[in-house]
Amino acid sequence: MAVASLQCYPLLNSPPVSFARSLSARTPVRTRTGQATRSRLRRCYCSQSTETRSPDNSPPQLERLFSNVNQATMKHEPGSVTGSILLVAGTTVGAGILAIPAVTQEAGFLASAVTCIFCWMYMVVTGLLVAEVNVNTMCELGSGGVSLVSMAKRTLGTFGVRTACFSYLFIHYALLVAYVARSSDIITNSLGIPLWESATLFSLAFGGLCYFGSQRVIGAVNGFLVFSIIASFTTLVVVASGNIQWSSLLETNFAAAPQSIPIIALSFVYQNVVPVLCTNLEGDLSKVRKAIVLGTAIPLALFLIWDAVILGTIPGVAGSETITDPLQQLRSSNGIVGPIVEAFSFLAIGTSYIGFVLGLSDFIADLLKLPSGQNKPLTYLVTLLPPLVLSLLDPEIFFKALDFAGTYGVLVLFGVFPAAMSWSERYSDELEAPTSPIVPGGKVTLSFVMGGALLVIVSEIFKDILHLQGLH
């Protein structure tokens, strides 16, 4: 892989910027009509120096949307793929992993494993669709920091913006409330301080990191937390695996598997940080794709191992109508498990909290039309204060928030919406798609993504209606 000095010439008549970077193949810009309407795209074109021209003496063209430049040092700071993978993994591994055994025990391990892998593939596809639309919107607007508001406005119009805003805010505030409530409970049990002090301490510590920390500092802290999660998770698995009955892992009840989809889908939420990835990685879709696939593969492995360890200790639950809390049962049978679970829970919540705060603060900044790339006190105040207050008003809100966010928020915003935006962008005559689609399958794939999410949502609504009728 040759390294050459590149000259970058933005289309906005700015002076060229020179820096060294490794050369990689890029997909050429294309539009649906085949005509290159480059005048609308505020891109930075990088051409290779004459010393490293290709054999046919035609200089290959390298493209990226922009360069991340530190405004203080004026140095180019390209995003780290490793840091992006850890950001996705850390955001995905949240408190939802603790609820997976409880919602999958009736289906058994084999059926729940198939469901988990299916949900992972589905959420990878929706994340790639978000990245595709995000980068195309960045092309048109000529800047990074593009949130779902701009994406929805460009592809779905006013109605899409309003629905996206409501769904996005609902999911993020619901989950941030859940994270603050659960973390404050852990801190209070460990330090013996009041809940309001625990919640405030957690919000100030992790919120302050997101506000004051640079991209490199946040990446380093998040990487440390992810590796700590893996270490505590490994310890938990070793301690709990001593009671595994391998025959229990073969018990299967596929009929009960669909009811676990909302919680499993919620456990794979990371799409809120995809716009952050696209900005950090300078619109390089190949790097974004790698970060998404590998970043979600780590949580998938953790989910499957965790589910196997917990369900393997409870024989005869597949198809049984008697449902117990498997985690509580494990705690009662082994006193060492409790502290390890608390440590793992706190670390998992911390990494998810960082990702959700970054995603929500960027969203609010875009919603309020604030300059991108600059942290504003108002943005973080609106992001951090409501979850703190709501978690203190109802300390038992953790599981309620997870249930509602998973069923009606995640499947709308990160199931229906990415496919709908991509459909509008690919097949509308009024929009351009400067980048090639990174999700194959065309209309069949997009229809499957939208239809699958709508089917689960409708079935959950029907089930809730029957439940309410039963109460009356």
N, C-alpha and C positions, 0 to 999 in steps of 0.2 A: 504494500500500500504506500504509494508515494506521498510525500509531504511537500507542498509547494506554497509559495506566497501568493495570496489571492487578493485581487482588487475588487472591492464591493462598490457598486454604483447604484444607489437608490434612485428611483424614478422621480424623486422630489427635488432634483437638482442640488442635492447635497454633495459635498466633496467626497472623493473616494476614501475608504478606510482600508488599510492594509493590515493583514494579520496572517499567521500561519495556521493551517488546519489540514487534517488528513482528507484526502480526496475520496469520495464515495459516489457510486452511481446514483443518479436522480431520475425520477420519472418526469418526462417533459410535460410542460403545461399543455392542457388540451381543453377545448370547450366542446359542447354538444354539437355545435354547427361545424366544427372543424376550423373555424376562423379564430385566429389568436387575437382576441381583444385585450391586449396587454395594457392599453392605456388606462384601463380601469383598475389594474392591480398594482398596488404600491409595493412592489417587490424589490429585493436587493439581488442583483445579478452578479455572480462571482465567476470570473473567467480565469482559467488556468494560465500560468505564465508560459512563455514560449519554450522554456527549457524542458517542459514535461508534456509537450503536445503528443497527441495520439499519432500512430503511424501514418495516417492519411493526411497529416498536417492541418487538420481542422481542429481548432481548439474546442474541447468539450465544454459544454455549459453546465455549471453547477448552480442550483437555485435554492434559496431558502427565503423565508418570509422577511426576516429581519435578524439583527444581531442583538443579543442581550449584552448591553454595555453598562458597567457600573458607573453611575453618574458621579461618584466621588473620585474614583481612580481613573475613569475613562478607559478601563480595560475590558476586553471581551471576556465574558463569563458564560460559556456554553453550558447548558444544563447537563447534569450527569445522568446517564442511563441507569446506572446502579442506584443512585439516589431516587430516581423516578420509580424504579421497581420497588424499592423499599417503601416509598410513599404510598403506592397502590396497595402493597401488602399490608402496611400498617393501618391504612384506612379501612381495608376490608376486614381484617381480624379485629372485630369489635365484640361487644357484649353478646351479640347474636349467637356466637359459637357456643355459649353456655346453655342456650335454650334449645339447641339442635337435638340432643338426645331426648329431651322431654317431648318434642313434637314428632319424633321419628320412631319412638319405641314401639308403637302399635304396628307400624309397618315392618319392623325388623331391620337388621343391618343391610342385607342384600338389596331390598327394595329401596331403602333410604339412600344407599350408596348410588344406585342408578339415578334416583331423583336428584341427588346432589350434583352428580356429574352433568346431568342434563341442564340443571339450573346454572351451573358454571359456564357451560358452552353458550347458553342463552345470554347471560350477562356479559360475557366477552364480546359477543356480537353487538349488543346494544352499546357497549362502551366504544367499540370501533366505529360505530355509526355516529356517535357523538363526536368523536375525534375528526371524522371525515367532514361533517358539517361545520365543526368549529374552525378547522383550518381553511375551508373555503370562505367562511365568513371573515376570518382574519385577512385573507387575500383581498376581499372587497373593501374592508374598512381600513386596511393598511396599518394595523397595530395588533399587539397582543392583548392579553387580558380580556378576551371576548367571552362573556358569560352566556348562559342559556337565554337571557332576555334578548340579546342581539340576534342570536341564532334563531329563536322562535319568531321574532319580528320579521326577519329576512325571509323565512321559509313559510310561515303559517299565518302571518298577519296579526291583526289586533287581537282576535279571539285566541289565537295560539299564545300570544304573549301573556294575556290575562290568566289563561289556564295554567301555563307553565309557571308563572310567578306564584300563583296560589299553591300549586302542588310542590314546587321547590321549597317555598318557605315552610309549608306544612311539614314536609319530611325532615328538613334540617332542624327546625325548632323542636319538633317532637323527639328526634334522636338526641339532640344536644341536651334537652331536658332529661331524657333517660340517662344519659352519660353522667351528667352532673349529679343526679339523684343517687345513682349507684356508687359513684366514686366517693361522694360525701359520706355515704353509709359505711364504706370500707374504711375511710380515714377516721371516722368517729369511733368505730369499733377498735381500731388500732391505737389511736392516741387518746381516746376518751374526751375529746372536745365536742362542743355542741355542733349540731348539724349545720347551722348557718355559718359557723366559722369554717367547717370542713368544705362546704360548697364554695364559699368565697375564696378560700385558699387555693382550691383546685382551679377555679376559673381564672384567678389572677396569675397563677403560675403558668398554666398552659396557654391562656389567652395572651399573657405578656410575652411568652416565647414567640407566638405567631406575629405579634405586633412589632416587637423590637428586633427579633432575630432576622438575620440575613438568610438568603436561600441556602447558603452553605451551612450555617449554624443549625437551621431547622432540619436540614437533611441529616446532619451528624447526630442530633438528638433523636430524631425519628429512627435512624439506623440503629442507635444504641438500644432504643426501646424495643424495636423489632427483634433484635438478637436476644434481648432479655426475655421477650415473650417466648421465643423458641426454647431458651434454656429452661424457663419455668414450666413450659408445656412438656418438654422432655422429661423433667423430673416428675411431673404429675402423671404422665403416662407410665413411667417405670414403677411408680408407687402403686398405681391403680391396676396395672396389668397382671399383678400376682393373682388376682381372683378371677381372671378371665376363664370362662367355660367356652371353648372353641365351638362346641356344637350349637351354642346360642347364636353365633354369627350366621348360621345357615337358616335360621327361622325367617320366614318371609310371608308378608301379607301385602301384596301390591295394591289391593283395593283401598288400603288406608294411606298409601303414599301421597295422593294429591293434596290431602289436607295439610301437609307439611310444607307445601310449595311457598306460601307467603313468607314464612319465617326464614326458610332457606334462601329465598330470593333477597330478603332483607339482609341476610348475613353476607351476601356477595355485593353489597352496594359500595361502589368506589367511583361511579361515573361523575360525581360532583367534583372530583379533582382532575378529570380529564382536561378541561380547559386550562388548568394550571400546568399540566404536563405539556400541552401543546405550546404554551408560552415559554416554559422553561427550556424545552427542547427545540425552540425556534421554528416550530411548524414542520419538523422533520417527521413525516408519518411513519417511516420505517422504524425510527427509534420509539415513537409513541406506541406503535403496535407491539414492539418487543416488551416495552414496559408494562403494557396492559396484560399481555398473555402470561409473561413470567411472574408479574406481580400478583395476579390472581391465582396462578398455579400453586403458589406457596400456601395461601389459605385453604385451597381445595385439599391439599395433602393433610393439613392440620385438621380440617373438618372430618375427613374420612377416618383418620387415626383416632381422633377424639370420640367419634360416634362408635367406632368399633370397640374401644376400651370400655366405654360406659355401658353400651348395650350388651357387651359380652359378659358383664358381671350380673346381668339380670335375666335368668332363664325363663322361658315360657311367656314372654310379654307380647310377642307378635300375634296379632289377632285377638288378644285378650281385651275385655272391656274394663278391666281393673287397671287404672293408670296411676302410677306413683311418680314421685319426683326422683329420677335416677341419681341426680347429683346429691340430693339430700340423703338418699339411701347409702351412697358411697361414703359420704362424710360420717354417717353414724357408724359405719363398719370399720373406718380407719381414721383415727384422730389426726394423723399427719396430713391428710388430704385437705382439711379446712384451710390452714394458712397458705398452702400452695395455691389453692383455688382463688383465694383473695388476692394474692400477689399477681397471678396470671390475669385475673379480671381487671385489676387496676391498670396494669400495663397495656392490656388490650383496649381498654376504654381510653387511655391516654393517647395512643396512636390514632384511634378513630376520631377523637376530639380534635386533634391537630388538623387532620384532613378535612373534617367538616367545617371547622372555623375558617380555614383558608378558602374553601370553596364558597361558603356563605358570604364571607367578607368581600370576595371578588364579585359575587352576584349582586350584593347590595351596592357596591361601588358603581357597577355598571347600571343598576337600576336608578341610582341617584345622579348618573352622568358625571361621576367624579373621574379625574385623570387616572389612567391605568398605571400600575407600577409604583404607586405612592400610597403608603398606609395613612389613612385618615382616622383621627380619634372617633369621629361620628360613626364611621363604618363599623369599627370594632365595638363601640358602645351598643349599637343596635344589634350586633351579632351576639354579644356575651351577656348582656343584662337580662333580656326576657327569659332565657333558659334558666338563669340563676334564680330569678324570682319565682317562676312556675315550679321549679323543683322544690323550693322551700314551702310553697303553698300546699303541695301534695307529695309528701315523701314516698308514697306507695305508687307513684306514677310510672315507675320503670317499665313494668310488663304491659301496662295499658298503652304506653307510647309505642313500644315495640310492635304490638299487635296492630294498632291503627296505621302506623307508618308503613308496615310491611304489606298490609292488604291493599290499602287504597292509595297510598302515596307512591311507593316505589314502582309498582306495576304500571301506573299511569305515566309518571315522569320518566322513568328509565326503562319502560317497556314499550308503550304506545308511542310516546313522543319522539324518540330517536328514529324509529322507522318512518313515522309520518313526516318528520323534517327531511329525512333523506329522500323519501318518495317525491316530495315537493321539489326538492333541489335537483334531483336526477331527471324528472319527467315533466317539469314545468317549462314552458317556452320562455317564461319571463326571467328565469334564473340561470346563472352560469355555474358550472362545476369545474373549476380550474384544475383540480386534482383528479386522478383516476380513482374510482371506487376501490376501497380496500376490503369491502365485504362483498363476496361474489354471490351470485344467485338471482340478482335483479329483483323483479317484482315478486317472485315466488318467496324469496327469503324475507323481504319486507312484509309481505302478507302474513307469513307464518309468525313473525315477531309480533305484529300488531294483534293478530287473531288469538295467539296463545295468551297474551296478557289480558285481553278483553274476556276470554273464556274464564280465566281464573277469577277476575273481578266480578263478573256476573254470578258465578257460582257462589262466591263468598257473600255477595249481597243477598242472594236467595237463602243461603244458610242462616244469615243474621235475621232475616225476616221471619223465618220459621222459628228461630230461637225466641224472638220477641213475642210471637204469637203463643208459644208455649208458656211464657212467663205470665201471660194474661189468661 
